[in-house]
């Protein structure tokens, strides 16, 4: 039995009575004391009508949701003896206002009144249905103005509620600018310009969240924000004119709706799509006229997102399009704002990985990201580190709080750096203090060069170098085989953890003017644009590295010109406009300029000759602005017999280690006389140590390999190389 006040005027459809009766049944089913607005709203959803059609409600799923909803939401329970249900005071007010109307009341009218109550239970139930109050009101409006909802849903979509449940930091300045632009009469189309990862899309999410919470100026409260579905646009725009037809329909919907705001997550791609469908040679921008006319007449409102590089490309498509957009530059967040953003954004990662991030961990992640991931942007790079570090910890141990050691490991992976450079066990001061000693252990006859490089790098690592410059840069002059490449390898190994951190460029391959594009990337409009340059991509992947430019004098002069920016600012802009950081690189240029053909005959006056002639040759060939930016010009000595003896020992030690690594039971025994014999035989001041290496391969490695292939060494043996009476090299094999 349903009791209503007798003074109600029943100017409504039978559907309303059916809904109210169904609301009574729902209240009774769950033993609730009163018939509340939520019961009426659920009764509407359970009734086959326009609302259930607009919301695309599945009755079976709906019943499960209703059970879940009432289990998790408290309502007053009735006395068991109560035989009928009374409407609550709030429900009676609704019905009273509803029945005062002179027009015939429909379920749509009832829904609008219920939604405008801003009832918490109704809003919560809508969330279960993945709708907001604003979205439902908009759907009703579409129906009223005969707007094709299916068409709108095909080419646009609403933001899923899970994105709004994320913790979104309030970027107050940018949000206020965005709101101000959207509120304008003219030029009310914002375009968010920023690199990927700085929070452009998050700002849109924040705007939508504020809109749903009604924490937004009155003039925007009825706005609905929908994202353009680019994949559907492309799929259904295979022929010329298809895209314009679709957008004509969207513009017509926008004109009827009045409060629709569209969002393009890649506005350059969208407009370029229009332009690519145009085949007219007379007017390359005619396809964009559709947009321009709609903007001029305020028939459509659009928020665009793009990068600085693509914004410039957008203006090239049609310079006039700029007059309809208001730019908002989205920069990386800094300091406290950055910390707050990472702290809030990381909550979702904490829930996913079931790990806590302490303020210390977040601070260290930010600081280490700044230091080692300069080519990535906040807040994205810090969140990537936290995500990967959490995975590493879960795989090893189950602690509630993330350990700093896994932050080091994650940065090591992302930055492609040895972990010992990043973590606290890496004693940078000791490495730098011992650099000279370690280099002298493997590079022979070049003490002066080693001392100068070590001293410069000490200054750089102590933070006393000019900010942003490379750690050091030198021209290394010297004949072939004197240790220039070996020095580069050892610097990479000692300072950056591996010889693989040395990046070598043979400048004889860059003699032509066009070869510059191979280093920094192909310019726009040419084949290969966007693939990146060999130099810029290498340093982008390995920002901590030794760069060796072999025989720099063979490169085209334009290439030495781009070195000026690297040596002066510690960065280089590639062909796509991306800035590559060189501030953590060591740069070495090798050269043979002025090397005399009669070098052996002047070896005794080597130092004097170099000071007088070689430096003159270098200064005449290279521009002063290039030479003045270098740390120094270093002269490698031609190797003497004593140096070759040390190098001989080094080569033989490497060979012995290879035997051990391959588990071959042979120990080499080579006395001083043999080493002196090999060094004298290989001595050539023009070619340095290279003839010695070839000689060892011929006289030591070849007979050794013959023995290994013929015999099986299950027990240890000693292979001794000696000189016989005729001063010829022989060998003896003995079992230990």
PADRENDREN-296872 format. One line per 5 residues: number of its first residue (from 1); for each residue x negated, y negated, z negated of C-alpha. Coordinates in steps of 0.05 Angstrom, whole numbers, plus 5000, padded with zeros to 4 digits. Layout:
! PADRENDREN-296872
NUM = X:Y:Z ~ ...;
This chain:
! PADRENDREN-296872
1 = 5000:5000:5000 ~ 4970:4933:5022 ~ 4993:4872:4982 ~ 4987:4802:5011 ~ 5013:4736:4983;
6 = 5084:4723:5006 ~ 5070:4653:5029 ~ 5023:4676:5085 ~ 5046:4662:5155 ~ 5032:4724:5197;
11 = 5013:4690:5262 ~ 4964:4745:5282 ~ 4958:4807:5325 ~ 4975:4876:5301 ~ 4901:4890:5307;
16 = 4888:4845:5247 ~ 4937:4885:5204 ~ 4903:4949:5226 ~ 4835:4920:5207 ~ 4859:4898:5138;
21 = 4890:4966:5125 ~ 4825:5000:5146 ~ 4787:4954:5099 ~ 4832:4979:5042 ~ 4815:5051:5060;
26 = 4740:5036:5061 ~ 4745:5003:4993 ~ 4784:5062:4966 ~ 4735:5113:4995 ~ 4677:5083:4957;
31 = 4719:5069:4894 ~ 4708:4995:4897 ~ 4750:4950:4853 ~ 4767:4898:4906 ~ 4773:4891:4981;
36 = 4713:4847:4996 ~ 4693:4810:5060 ~ 4643:4866:5074 ~ 4699:4917:5077 ~ 4737:4874:5127;
41 = 4675:4865:5170 ~ 4659:4939:5171 ~ 4732:4954:5188 ~ 4724:4908:5249 ~ 4662:4946:5270;
46 = 4699:5012:5263 ~ 4756:4987:5307 ~ 4750:4993:5382 ~ 4750:4920:5404 ~ 4707:4867:5437;
51 = 4660:4863:5378 ~ 4644:4937:5377 ~ 4633:4933:5452 ~ 4588:4872:5448 ~ 4547:4904:5392;
56 = 4545:4970:5430 ~ 4564:5007:5366 ~ 4561:5083:5363 ~ 4616:5107:5314 ~ 4578:5169:5291;
61 = 4515:5130:5275 ~ 4557:5075:5244 ~ 4588:5122:5192 ~ 4518:5144:5170 ~ 4496:5071:5164;
66 = 4558:5054:5123 ~ 4542:5110:5074 ~ 4470:5088:5069 ~ 4491:5016:5060 ~ 4540:5027:5002;
71 = 4492:5074:4966 ~ 4439:5019:4967 ~ 4485:4958:4953 ~ 4522:4948:4887 ~ 4597:4933:4886;
76 = 4645:4935:4827 ~ 4677:5003:4818 ~ 4753:5007:4806 ~ 4791:5043:4751 ~ 4811:5112:4773;
81 = 4884:5100:4754 ~ 4890:5039:4800 ~ 4937:5059:4856 ~ 4926:4999:4902 ~ 4871:4951:4921;
86 = 4872:4876:4910 ~ 4836:4828:4956 ~ 4779:4792:4921 ~ 4783:4717:4913 ~ 4734:4707:4971;
91 = 4776:4753:5016 ~ 4840:4717:4998 ~ 4809:4650:5016 ~ 4790:4678:5084 ~ 4859:4704:5097;
96 = 4892:4641:5073 ~ 4850:4597:5120 ~ 4860:4646:5176 ~ 4936:4649:5172 ~ 4942:4573:5166;
101 = 4922:4569:5240 ~ 4977:4554:5290 ~ 4945:4597:5344 ~ 4949:4672:5349 ~ 4892:4702:5308;
106 = 4848:4755:5340 ~ 4792:4799:5313 ~ 4742:4751:5345 ~ 4769:4694:5302 ~ 4763:4737:5240;
111 = 4691:4756:5256 ~ 4671:4683:5266 ~ 4700:4664:5198 ~ 4666:4723:5164 ~ 4598:4707:5195;
116 = 4602:4634:5176 ~ 4610:4654:5103 ~ 4536:4670:5104 ~ 4554:4729:5059 ~ 4491:4767:5036;
121 = 4524:4835:5043 ~ 4548:4821:5113 ~ 4479:4795:5133 ~ 4447:4857:5103 ~ 4494:4903:5142;
126 = 4479:4865:5206 ~ 4405:4877:5194 ~ 4419:4951:5192 ~ 4451:4943:5260 ~ 4388:4905:5284;
131 = 4427:4841:5293 ~ 4428:4773:5259 ~ 4487:4728:5247 ~ 4463:4680:5301 ~ 4456:4735:5352;
136 = 4527:4760:5341 ~ 4556:4690:5346 ~ 4518:4681:5411 ~ 4547:4745:5439 ~ 4617:4720:5423;
141 = 4600:4655:5458 ~ 4576:4693:5520 ~ 4642:4730:5522 ~ 4681:4665:5514 ~ 4645:4632:5573;
146 = 4646:4695:5616 ~ 4571:4701:5612 ~ 4544:4767:5639 ~ 4514:4797:5576 ~ 4488:4858:5612;
151 = 4451:4814:5662 ~ 4421:4772:5606 ~ 4400:4834:5567 ~ 4368:4863:5630 ~ 4321:4805:5643;
156 = 4312:4777:5572 ~ 4308:4807:5503 ~ 4315:4786:5431 ~ 4258:4793:5382 ~ 4263:4857:5341;
161 = 4275:4846:5267 ~ 4211:4884:5248 ~ 4169:4827:5275 ~ 4206:4778:5229 ~ 4196:4823:5169;
166 = 4121:4814:5176 ~ 4089:4764:5130 ~ 4083:4701:5173 ~ 4040:4644:5146 ~ 4070:4575:5157;
171 = 4026:4536:5204 ~ 4063:4474:5185 ~ 4031:4424:5233 ~ 4038:4466:5296 ~ 4109:4489:5276;
176 = 4131:4417:5265 ~ 4103:4395:5332 ~ 4140:4454:5365 ~ 4206:4435:5331 ~ 4197:4362:5351;
181 = 4186:4379:5424 ~ 4246:4426:5426 ~ 4289:4371:5396 ~ 4273:4320:5450 ~ 4320:4300:5507;
186 = 4266:4299:5560 ~ 4202:4338:5568 ~ 4227:4387:5516 ~ 4190:4448:5542 ~ 4131:4465:5497;
191 = 4071:4502:5525 ~ 4026:4535:5474 ~ 3953:4535:5498 ~ 3902:4577:5462 ~ 3857:4638:5469;
196 = 3885:4707:5455 ~ 3884:4724:5382 ~ 3891:4654:5352 ~ 3965:4662:5334 ~ 4005:4633:5392;
201 = 4058:4688:5390 ~ 4060:4688:5314 ~ 4081:4615:5317 ~ 4141:4634:5360 ~ 4159:4689:5310;
206 = 4155:4638:5254 ~ 4202:4592:5293 ~ 4253:4648:5303 ~ 4248:4668:5230 ~ 4262:4596:5208;
211 = 4320:4594:5257 ~ 4351:4657:5228 ~ 4341:4631:5157 ~ 4373:4565:5178 ~ 4312:4529:5152;
216 = 4308:4485:5213 ~ 4336:4417:5234 ~ 4411:4415:5247 ~ 4403:4401:5321 ~ 4368:4468:5331;
221 = 4410:4512:5285 ~ 4454:4539:5341 ~ 4396:4555:5388 ~ 4382:4626:5410 ~ 4312:4645:5431;
226 = 4303:4701:5482 ~ 4240:4728:5514 ~ 4234:4737:5589 ~ 4224:4810:5608 ~ 4169:4803:5660;
231 = 4166:4878:5676 ~ 4240:4878:5695 ~ 4231:4814:5735 ~ 4174:4846:5775 ~ 4211:4911:5784;
236 = 4273:4877:5812 ~ 4237:4824:5854 ~ 4206:4864:5910 ~ 4232:4821:5966 ~ 4227:4747:5981;
241 = 4282:4709:5947 ~ 4298:4763:5894 ~ 4263:4726:5839 ~ 4297:4660:5856 ~ 4365:4695:5855;
246 = 4352:4723:5786 ~ 4330:4656:5758 ~ 4388:4620:5790 ~ 4433:4666:5750 ~ 4392:4655:5687;
251 = 4396:4579:5697 ~ 4471:4584:5706 ~ 4477:4624:5642 ~ 4434:4571:5607 ~ 4480:4516:5633;
256 = 4541:4551:5604 ~ 4507:4572:5539 ~ 4477:4503:5525 ~ 4434:4529:5467 ~ 4391:4582:5502;
261 = 4315:4576:5497 ~ 4274:4623:5541 ~ 4202:4644:5526 ~ 4149:4666:5575 ~ 4091:4701:5541;
266 = 4049:4689:5603 ~ 4075:4628:5639 ~ 4019:4625:5691 ~ 4035:4696:5712 ~ 4109:4678:5717;
271 = 4098:4617:5761 ~ 4046:4653:5802 ~ 4097:4707:5814 ~ 4144:4655:5843 ~ 4088:4626:5885;
276 = 4067:4694:5912 ~ 4137:4706:5939 ~ 4134:4643:5980 ~ 4109:4653:6052 ~ 4119:4582:6077;
281 = 4056:4548:6100 ~ 4090:4481:6099 ~ 4104:4479:6024 ~ 4064:4525:5979 ~ 4103:4503:5918;
286 = 4174:4507:5944 ~ 4187:4569:5901 ~ 4173:4527:5839 ~ 4224:4473:5859 ~ 4278:4515:5827;
291 = 4245:4506:5760 ~ 4230:4433:5770 ~ 4302:4417:5788 ~ 4327:4455:5728 ~ 4278:4419:5682;
296 = 4297:4351:5711 ~ 4371:4364:5698 ~ 4359:4394:5629 ~ 4392:4458:5653 ~ 4340:4503:5623;
301 = 4292:4501:5564 ~ 4229:4542:5566 ~ 4171:4555:5518 ~ 4108:4577:5554 ~ 4046:4612:5527;
306 = 3979:4612:5563 ~ 3904:4606:5555 ~ 3863:4543:5571 ~ 3834:4576:5633 ~ 3902:4598:5659;
311 = 3933:4530:5644 ~ 3883:4498:5693 ~ 3903:4551:5744 ~ 3976:4534:5731 ~ 3964:4460:5746;
316 = 3930:4481:5811 ~ 3993:4518:5832 ~ 4032:4453:5827 ~ 4005:4392:5792 ~ 4076:4363:5784;
321 = 4097:4420:5738 ~ 4055:4388:5683 ~ 4104:4331:5675 ~ 4158:4378:5648 ~ 4115:4410:5594;
326 = 4088:4383:5528 ~ 4022:4415:5508 ~ 4009:4444:5439 ~ 3937:4465:5429 ~ 3932:4526:5384;
331 = 3862:4530:5353 ~ 3832:4582:5308 ~ 3855:4573:5236 ~ 3800:4553:5188 ~ 3781:4555:5114;
336 = 3839:4563:5065 ~ 3891:4568:5121 ~ 3851:4625:5152 ~ 3844:4661:5085 ~ 3919:4654:5073;
341 = 3936:4680:5143 ~ 3890:4741:5136 ~ 3916:4755:5066 ~ 3989:4755:5088 ~ 3978:4788:5156;
346 = 3938:4844:5123 ~ 3998:4865:5080 ~ 4025:4906:5137 ~ 3957:4941:5144 ~ 3957:4955:5069;
351 = 4026:4987:5074 ~ 4006:5028:5135 ~ 3939:5054:5108 ~ 3961:5054:5035 ~ 3899:5015:5016;
356 = 3891:4949:4979 ~ 3847:4892:5004 ~ 3817:4850:4948 ~ 3804:4775:4957 ~ 3729:4792:4959;
361 = 3739:4841:5017 ~ 3780:4790:5056 ~ 3728:4735:5044 ~ 3671:4780:5065 ~ 3709:4803:5127;
366 = 3719:4730:5147 ~ 3646:4711:5133 ~ 3617:4771:5169 ~ 3664:4762:5228 ~ 3639:4691:5236;
371 = 3567:4715:5236 ~ 3570:4778:5279 ~ 3632:4770:5323 ~ 3624:4700:5351 ~ 3655:4719:5418;
376 = 3720:4740:5386 ~ 3773:4696:5352 ~ 3807:4690:5285 ~ 3853:4716:5258 ~ 3854:4775:5306;
381 = 3781:4796:5296 ~ 3786:4798:5220 ~ 3848:4842:5224 ~ 3814:4888:5274 ~ 3757:4898:5224;
386 = 3804:4912:5165 ~ 3843:4962:5208 ~ 3782:5000:5231 ~ 3748:4998:5163 ~ 3811:5028:5131;
391 = 3809:5085:5181 ~ 3736:5099:5165 ~ 3750:5101:5090 ~ 3812:5146:5096 ~ 3770:5196:5136;
396 = 3718:5200:5081 ~ 3749:5185:5013 ~ 3816:5169:4982 ~ 3807:5104:4943 ~ 3862:5054:4931;
401 = 3818:4994:4946 ~ 3777:4984:5010 ~ 3702:4988:5000 ~ 3655:4937:5030 ~ 3612:4993:5060;
406 = 3668:5009:5109 ~ 3673:4936:5129 ~ 3599:4940:5148 ~ 3611:5003:5188 ~ 3671:4973:5225;
411 = 3632:4910:5244 ~ 3574:4954:5266 ~ 3620:4990:5314 ~ 3656:4929:5341 ~ 3593:4886:5348;
416 = 3552:4944:5374 ~ 3499:4931:5321 ~ 3460:4978:5275 ~ 3495:4981:5208 ~ 3431:4966:5169;
421 = 3430:4896:5199 ~ 3498:4881:5170 ~ 3499:4914:5102 ~ 3467:4890:5039 ~ 3412:4943:5040;
426 = 3381:4907:5099 ~ 3326:4863:5070 ~ 3317:4812:5124 ~ 3261:4775:5088 ~ 3219:4838:5083;
431 = 3230:4855:5156 ~ 3207:4786:5178 ~ 3148:4784:5130 ~ 3124:4851:5156 ~ 3140:4837:5229;
436 = 3068:4817:5246 ~ 3039:4880:5214 ~ 3089:4926:5247 ~ 3077:4896:5316 ~ 3001:4901:5309;
441 = 3009:4975:5294 ~ 3037:4988:5363 ~ 3013:4930:5407 ~ 2937:4927:5414 ~ 2891:4871:5435;
446 = 2945:4817:5430 ~ 2937:4793:5359 ~ 2943:4719:5375 ~ 3008:4729:5414 ~ 3037:4771:5358;
451 = 3019:4720:5305 ~ 3051:4663:5343 ~ 3116:4701:5356 ~ 3120:4725:5284 ~ 3110:4655:5256;
456 = 3165:4625:5300 ~ 3214:4681:5282 ~ 3201:4671:5208 ~ 3222:4599:5215 ~ 3284:4619:5254;
461 = 3306:4673:5205 ~ 3298:4625:5146 ~ 3349:4580:5179 ~ 3299:4524:5195 ~ 3308:4527:5271;
466 = 3353:4478:5307 ~ 3425:4503:5301 ~ 3452:4546:5358 ~ 3386:4553:5395 ~ 3360:4623:5409;
471 = 3316:4654:5355 ~ 3256:4643:5400 ~ 3237:4636:5473 ~ 3170:4646:5507 ~ 3136:4654:5574;
476 = 3090:4714:5567 ~ 3033:4709:5617 ~ 2987:4767:5631 ~ 2964:4820:5680 ~ 3006:4883:5689;
481 = 3001:4935:5634 ~ 2978:4888:5577 ~ 3039:4902:5532 ~ 3091:4849:5550 ~ 3148:4898:5560;
486 = 3125:4940:5502 ~ 3127:4878:5457 ~ 3199:4864:5478 ~ 3219:4936:5462 ~ 3186:4934:5393;
491 = 3218:4868:5375 ~ 3286:4898:5392 ~ 3271:4960:5351 ~ 3245:4924:5289 ~ 3294:4866:5287;
496 = 3357:4896:5318 ~ 3350:4970:5302 ~ 3336:5001:5370 ~ 3296:4993:5434 ~ 3364:4997:5469;
501 = 3378:4926:5444 ~ 3327:4901:5496 ~ 3362:4878:5560 ~ 3315:4874:5620 ~ 3326:4836:5685;
506 = 3279:4844:5744 ~ 3280:4774:5772 ~ 3254:4797:5840 ~ 3327:4820:5850 ~ 3352:4748:5841;
511 = 3312:4711:5894 ~ 3372:4687:5935 ~ 3416:4628:5916 ~ 3479:4670:5915 ~ 3448:4719:5865;
516 = 3464:4669:5810 ~ 3536:4696:5812 ~ 3510:4765:5794 ~ 3485:4737:5728 ~ 3543:4693:5707;
521 = 3601:4721:5749 ~ 3633:4706:5816 ~ 3668:4638:5821 ~ 3744:4634:5832 ~ 3767:4650:5902;
526 = 3712:4701:5917 ~ 3713:4776:5916 ~ 3692:4801:5847 ~ 3720:4742:5808 ~ 3738:4762:5738;
531 = 3690:4821:5733 ~ 3638:4782:5693 ~ 3565:4771:5705 ~ 3508:4819:5689 ~ 3476:4771:5640;
536 = 3538:4743:5607 ~ 3572:4811:5599 ~ 3508:4843:5571 ~ 3500:4789:5518 ~ 3575:4789:5503;
541 = 3569:4863:5487 ~ 3501:4857:5452 ~ 3497:4787:5420 ~ 3437:4810:5378 ~ 3386:4829:5430;
546 = 3319:4815:5464 ~ 3327:4789:5535 ~ 3268:4803:5581 ~ 3267:4766:5647 ~ 3211:4800:5685;
551 = 3171:4757:5734 ~ 3214:4695:5725 ~ 3176:4658:5780 ~ 3209:4703:5832 ~ 3280:4680:5814;
556 = 3316:4626:5853 ~ 3307:4557:5821 ~ 3382:4553:5807 ~ 3373:4611:5758 ~ 3320:4574:5717;
561 = 3369:4515:5716 ~ 3422:4556:5680 ~ 3368:4576:5629 ~ 3367:4503:5607 ~ 3436:4510:5576;
566 = 3417:4575:5541 ~ 3351:4547:5513 ~ 3381:4481:5491 ~ 3451:4499:5466 ~ 3445:4573:5454;
571 = 3504:4588:5498 ~ 3524:4597:5571 ~ 3591:4586:5605 ~ 3607:4641:5654 ~ 3646:4634:5719;
576 = 3712:4644:5684 ~ 3699:4589:5633 ~ 3683:4636:5574 ~ 3628:4613:5527 ~ 3575:4666:5513;
581 = 3534:4658:5449 ~ 3458:4666:5456 ~ 3439:4640:5386 ~ 3421:4709:5361 ~ 3378:4729:5420;
586 = 3303:4729:5432 ~ 3286:4707:5503 ~ 3222:4729:5538 ~ 3201:4708:5608 ~ 3142:4746:5638;
591 = 3099:4715:5692 ~ 3036:4728:5733 ~ 3031:4658:5762 ~ 2959:4639:5777 ~ 2932:4708:5763;
596 = 2866:4711:5803 ~ 2850:4767:5851 ~ 2778:4769:5824 ~ 2801:4778:5751 ~ 2748:4833:5736;
601 = 2691:4786:5754 ~ 2714:4730:5708 ~ 2734:4774:5649 ~ 2678:4747:5605 ~ 2704:4676:5612;
606 = 2777:4698:5608 ~ 2800:4650:5553 ~ 2769:4588:5585 ~ 2796:4606:5653 ~ 2866:4615:5626;
611 = 2867:4549:5589 ~ 2843:4512:5650 ~ 2879:4545:5708 ~ 2937:4589:5687 ~ 2973:4537:5646;
616 = 2965:4488:5703 ~ 2996:4538:5751 ~ 3056:4548:5705 ~ 3067:4474:5693 ~ 3064:4460:5768;
621 = 3115:4514:5785 ~ 3167:4503:5731 ~ 3203:4438:5716 ~ 3183:4401:5652 ~ 3254:4405:5624;
626 = 3249:4481:5627 ~ 3180:4486:5595 ~ 3196:4435:5541 ~ 3254:4478:5516 ~ 3210:4540:5505;
631 = 3179:4558:5439 ~ 3112:4566:5473 ~ 3072:4596:5531 ~ 3033:4657:5507 ~ 2974:4687:5543;
636 = 2962:4762:5539 ~ 2890:4785:5539 ~ 2866:4834:5591 ~ 2856:4900:5554 ~ 2785:4922:5537;
641 = 2758:4992:5523 ~ 2771:4987:5447 ~ 2844:4969:5459 ~ 2852:5027:5507 ~ 2825:5075:5454;
646 = 2880:5053:5406 ~ 2932:5058:5461 ~ 2904:5127:5479 ~ 2916:5149:5407 ~ 2987:5122:5409;
651 = 3004:5160:5474 ~ 2976:5225:5446 ~ 3014:5216:5381 ~ 3078:5208:5421 ~ 3061:5272:5459;
656 = 3049:5310:5394 ~ 3116:5286:5366 ~ 3151:5311:5429 ~ 3122:5381:5417 ~ 3148:5380:5346;
661 = 3217:5356:5367 ~ 3221:5412:5419 ~ 3197:5463:5367 ~ 3136:5483:5407 ~ 3082:5513:5361;
666 = 3023:5475:5390 ~ 2981:5423:5354 ~ 2936:5377:5396 ~ 2864:5366:5375 ~ 2829:5310:5413;
671 = 2765:5280:5386 ~ 2737:5209:5392 ~ 2691:5227:5450 ~ 2750:5251:5492 ~ 2789:5188:5476;
676 = 2730:5144:5496 ~ 2721:5186:5559 ~ 2794:5177:5579 ~ 2793:5102:5563 ~ 2731:5089:5605;
681 = 2757:5130:5662 ~ 2824:5092:5662 ~ 2795:5022:5649 ~ 2820:4970:5699 ~ 2830:4898:5674;
686 = 2882:4885:5729 ~ 2929:4943:5712 ~ 2919:4947:5637 ~ 2944:5010:5602 ~ 2984:5039:5660;
691 = 2925:5078:5692 ~ 2911:5108:5623 ~ 2982:5134:5618 ~ 2976:5166:5687 ~ 2909:5197:5669;
696 = 2937:5229:5605 ~ 2994:5258:5646 ~ 2943:5288:5695 ~ 2889:5313:5647 ~ 2928:5328:5583;
701 = 3002:5338:5597 ~ 2995:5380:5661 ~ 2950:5435:5631 ~ 2994:5433:5568 ~ 3058:5444:5609;
706 = 3024:5501:5647 ~ 3009:5537:5582 ~ 3079:5527:5555 ~ 3111:5557:5618 ~ 3063:5617:5620;
711 = 3058:5635:5546 ~ 3106:5643:5487 ~ 3083:5607:5424 ~ 3119:5644:5367 ~ 3063:5628:5318;
716 = 3025:5562:5310 ~ 2967:5547:5359 ~ 2916:5492:5365 ~ 2901:5464:5434 ~ 2833:5428:5432;
721 = 2808:5382:5488 ~ 2732:5373:5490 ~ 2677:5350:5537 ~ 2630:5404:5563 ~ 2555:5397:5577;
726 = 2570:5367:5644 ~ 2616:5314:5612 ~ 2677:5347:5642 ~ 2743:5354:5603 ~ 2761:5425:5583;
731 = 2809:5455:5533 ~ 2811:5514:5485 ~ 2873:5548:5456 ~ 2868:5582:5388 ~ 2919:5617:5344;
736 = 2921:5589:5273;
